[in-house]
Amino acid sequence: MDLQIHQREIEGIRILDLQGRLTIGASEATLRTAIVTLAEAHVVNVILNFGGVTEVDDDGVGTLVFCHVRIVTSGGALKLLNLSPLHLSLMVVAKLDTVFEVFTDEREAVASFFSDPGVRRFDVLDLVREQETGQASDPPK
């Protein structure tokens, strides 16, 4: 399956939910185009959610580097979310673990964009939903 991208926004941070393969060809072009479009629209705080990514090849890694450079040179930051253990090991082998901030929790990824690390920002609607369903959430620090 080629790469599908679904965009959403939380607290001014654009999240791209990726589904499919990030490999040579159309899928890497799809992600590059999406990032260039965001940068040109001055949307430069971006999280790539890898929760639905099944495969990443060398060209996919190259695309991530391109995306990172494009967003950073536009004055923003690109962070990665929900990398599988295989994708994480690929980042370590490619020595990109020092370039990208990687998160397993979406709230922490979003909060990382705000300057004061002591201030944690949460979506109030999500908090209310969690309380209604009886799920315990971590209190803001």
C-alpha contacts under 8 A as a table, 3 or more apart, distances in Angstrom:
res1	aa1	res2	aa2	distance
1	M	20	G	5.38
1	M	21	R	6.44
2	D	20	G	5.63
2	D	21	R	5.82
2	D	22	L	7.72
2	D	26	A	7.10
2	D	27	S	5.48
3	L	18	L	6.71
3	L	19	Q	5.59
3	L	20	G	4.63
3	L	21	R	5.34
3	L	22	L	6.22
3	L	26	A	7.85
3	L	27	S	4.78
3	L	28	E	7.78
3	L	30	T	7.15
3	L	31	L	7.91
4	Q	18	L	5.83
4	Q	19	Q	5.02
4	Q	20	G	6.37
4	Q	27	S	7.91
5	I	16	L	6.09
5	I	17	D	5.65
5	I	18	L	4.87
5	I	19	Q	6.46
5	I	31	L	7.71
6	H	16	L	5.67
6	H	17	D	5.11
6	H	18	L	6.69
7	Q	14	R	6.87
7	Q	15	I	5.73
7	Q	16	L	4.64
7	Q	17	D	6.28
8	R	14	R	5.89
8	R	15	I	5.31
8	R	16	L	6.61
8	R	17	D	7.96
9	E	12	G	6.00
9	E	13	I	5.46
9	E	14	R	4.53
9	E	15	I	5.76
10	I	13	I	5.29
10	I	14	R	6.67
10	I	15	I	7.47
10	I	110	V	7.45
10	I	123	D	7.42
11	E	110	V	7.70
11	E	123	D	7.47
12	G	45	N	7.89
13	I	45	N	5.43
13	I	46	V	5.94
13	I	47	I	7.40
13	I	110	V	6.64
13	I	113	F	7.97
14	R	43	V	7.32
14	R	45	N	6.28
14	R	46	V	4.87
14	R	47	I	6.32
15	I	46	V	5.79
15	I	47	I	4.74
15	I	48	L	6.02
15	I	49	N	6.84
16	L	46	V	7.41
16	L	47	I	6.20
16	L	48	L	5.01
16	L	49	N	5.89
17	D	48	L	6.33
17	D	49	N	4.76
17	D	50	F	6.75
17	D	51	G	7.38
17	D	52	G	7.44
18	L	48	L	7.05
18	L	49	N	5.88
18	L	50	F	5.64
18	L	51	G	7.05
18	L	52	G	5.74
18	L	53	V	6.06
19	Q	50	F	7.47
19	Q	51	G	7.53
19	Q	52	G	4.34
19	Q	53	V	5.07
19	Q	54	T	7.61
20	G	52	G	6.21
20	G	53	V	4.87
20	G	54	T	5.57
20	G	55	E	7.22
21	R	27	S	6.79
21	R	53	V	5.63
21	R	54	T	5.44
21	R	55	E	4.76
21	R	56	V	6.20
22	L	27	S	5.50
22	L	28	E	5.76
22	L	53	V	7.12
22	L	54	T	7.98
22	L	55	E	6.02
22	L	56	V	4.84
22	L	57	D	6.78
22	L	59	D	7.95
22	L	60	G	5.01
23	T	26	A	7.98
23	T	27	S	6.02
23	T	28	E	5.94
23	T	55	E	7.12
23	T	56	V	5.60
23	T	57	D	5.16
23	T	58	D	7.43
23	T	59	D	5.87
23	T	60	G	4.89
24	I	27	S	6.80
24	I	28	E	5.99
24	I	57	D	7.21
24	I	58	D	7.91
24	I	59	D	5.26
24	I	60	G	6.48
25	G	28	E	5.89
25	G	29	A	6.51
26	A	29	A	5.03
26	A	30	T	6.04
27	S	30	T	5.05
27	S	31	L	6.53
28	E	31	L	5.27
28	E	32	R	6.19
28	E	59	D	7.33
28	E	60	G	5.99
28	E	63	T	6.15
29	A	32	R	5.06
29	A	33	T	6.01
30	T	33	T	5.26
30	T	34	A	6.25
31	L	34	A	5.08
31	L	35	I	6.23
31	L	63	T	7.62
32	R	35	I	5.23
32	R	36	V	6.14
32	R	63	T	6.69
32	R	66	F	7.52
32	R	67	C	6.43
33	T	36	V	5.16
33	T	37	T	6.05
34	A	37	T	5.16
34	A	38	L	6.24
35	I	38	L	5.08
35	I	39	A	6.11
35	I	67	C	6.15
35	I	70	R	7.54
35	I	71	I	7.42
36	V	39	A	5.10
36	V	40	E	6.09
36	V	67	C	7.88
36	V	70	R	7.12
37	T	40	E	5.23
37	T	41	A	6.26
38	L	41	A	5.06
38	L	42	H	6.25
38	L	43	V	4.98
38	L	44	V	6.65
39	A	42	H	4.93
39	A	43	V	5.49
39	A	44	V	5.60
39	A	70	R	7.18
39	A	71	I	6.13
39	A	74	S	6.26
40	E	43	V	7.50
42	H	74	S	7.43
43	V	46	V	7.58
44	V	71	I	5.62
44	V	72	V	7.72
44	V	74	S	6.62
44	V	75	G	6.66
44	V	76	G	4.45
44	V	77	A	6.36
44	V	78	L	7.71
45	N	71	I	7.68
45	N	76	G	5.15
45	N	77	A	5.11
45	N	78	L	6.24
45	N	113	F	7.40
46	V	76	G	7.81
46	V	77	A	6.34
46	V	78	L	4.93
46	V	79	K	6.42
47	I	78	L	5.73
47	I	79	K	4.76
47	I	80	L	5.62
47	I	81	L	6.73
47	I	109	A	7.44
47	I	110	V	7.91
48	L	78	L	7.39
48	L	79	K	6.29
48	L	80	L	4.97
48	L	81	L	5.98
49	N	52	G	7.69
49	N	80	L	6.16
49	N	81	L	4.62
49	N	82	N	5.96
49	N	83	L	7.76
50	F	53	V	5.12
50	F	80	L	7.24
50	F	81	L	5.89
50	F	82	N	5.22
50	F	83	L	5.42
50	F	84	S	7.72
51	G	81	L	7.36
51	G	82	N	5.08
51	G	83	L	6.63
51	G	84	S	7.63
53	V	56	V	7.58
56	V	59	D	7.86
56	V	60	G	5.37
56	V	61	V	6.85
56	V	87	H	7.13
57	D	60	G	5.06
57	D	61	V	6.41
58	D	61	V	5.10
58	D	62	G	6.28
59	D	62	G	4.87
59	D	63	T	6.13
60	G	63	T	4.94
60	G	64	L	6.38
61	V	64	L	5.05
61	V	65	V	6.48
62	G	65	V	5.12
62	G	66	F	6.27
63	T	66	F	4.94
63	T	67	C	6.10
64	L	67	C	5.02
64	L	68	H	6.08
65	V	68	H	5.06
65	V	69	V	6.18
66	F	69	V	5.25
66	F	70	R	6.10
67	C	70	R	5.12
67	C	71	I	6.14
67	C	78	L	7.66
68	H	71	I	5.36
68	H	72	V	6.04
68	H	77	A	7.29
68	H	78	L	5.68
69	V	72	V	5.19
69	V	73	T	5.95
70	R	73	T	5.39
70	R	74	S	6.31
71	I	74	S	5.07
71	I	75	G	6.58
71	I	76	G	5.36
71	I	77	A	5.96
71	I	78	L	6.46
72	V	75	G	5.11
72	V	76	G	4.85
72	V	77	A	5.44
72	V	78	L	7.34
73	T	76	G	7.27
77	A	113	F	7.93
78	L	100	F	7.37
78	L	101	E	7.88
79	K	100	F	6.07
79	K	101	E	5.23
79	K	102	V	6.13
79	K	103	F	7.74
79	K	109	A	7.26
80	L	83	L	7.19
80	L	100	F	6.87
80	L	101	E	6.23
80	L	102	V	4.75
80	L	103	F	6.19
81	L	102	V	5.76
81	L	103	F	4.76
81	L	104	T	5.61
81	L	105	D	7.16
81	L	106	E	6.89
81	L	109	A	7.19
82	N	102	V	7.80
82	N	103	F	6.37
82	N	104	T	4.91
82	N	105	D	7.45
83	L	86	L	7.85
83	L	87	H	5.61
83	L	88	L	5.92
83	L	102	V	7.62
83	L	103	F	7.91
83	L	104	T	7.41
84	S	87	H	5.10
84	S	88	L	6.11
85	P	88	L	4.98
85	P	89	S	6.16
86	L	89	S	5.20
86	L	90	L	6.28
87	H	90	L	4.98
87	H	91	M	6.35
88	L	91	M	5.08
88	L	92	V	6.39
88	L	97	D	7.93
89	S	92	V	4.99
89	S	93	V	6.13
90	L	93	V	5.11
90	L	94	A	6.09
91	M	94	A	5.13
91	M	95	K	5.97
91	M	96	L	4.98
91	M	97	D	5.39
92	V	95	K	4.83
92	V	96	L	6.01
92	V	97	D	5.30
93	V	96	L	7.70
94	A	97	D	7.89
95	K	98	T	6.67
95	K	99	V	7.94
96	L	99	V	5.00
96	L	100	F	6.35
97	D	100	F	5.70
97	D	101	E	7.43
97	D	102	V	7.93
98	T	101	E	7.63
102	V	109	A	7.93
103	F	106	E	7.13
103	F	108	E	7.05
103	F	109	A	5.82
104	T	109	A	7.92
105	D	108	E	5.42
105	D	109	A	6.35
106	E	109	A	5.01
106	E	110	V	6.21
107	R	110	V	5.18
107	R	111	A	6.04
107	R	121	R	7.72
107	R	122	F	6.65
108	E	111	A	4.98
108	E	112	S	6.05
108	E	120	R	7.94
109	A	112	S	5.24
109	A	113	F	7.34
110	V	113	F	5.88
110	V	114	F	7.86
110	V	121	R	7.79
111	A	114	F	5.70
111	A	117	P	7.55
111	A	119	V	7.85
111	A	120	R	5.65
111	A	121	R	5.65
111	A	122	F	7.74
112	S	115	S	7.62
112	S	117	P	6.82
114	F	117	P	6.83
114	F	119	V	7.89
116	D	119	V	5.54
117	P	120	R	6.96
118	G	141	K	6.34
119	V	140	P	7.62
119	V	141	K	6.48
120	R	140	P	5.74
120	R	141	K	6.20
121	R	140	P	7.60
122	F	126	D	7.73
122	F	127	L	7.37
123	D	126	D	5.38
123	D	127	L	6.48
124	V	127	L	5.01
124	V	128	V	6.25
125	L	128	V	5.16
125	L	129	R	6.21
126	D	129	R	5.05
126	D	130	E	6.14
127	L	130	E	5.13
127	L	131	Q	6.26
127	L	137	S	7.57
128	V	131	Q	5.10
128	V	132	E	6.17
129	R	132	E	5.08
129	R	133	T	6.26
130	E	133	T	5.24
130	E	134	G	6.13
130	E	135	Q	5.18
130	E	136	A	6.93
130	E	137	S	7.09
131	Q	134	G	5.02
131	Q	135	Q	5.99
131	Q	136	A	6.95
131	Q	137	S	7.93
132	E	135	Q	7.74
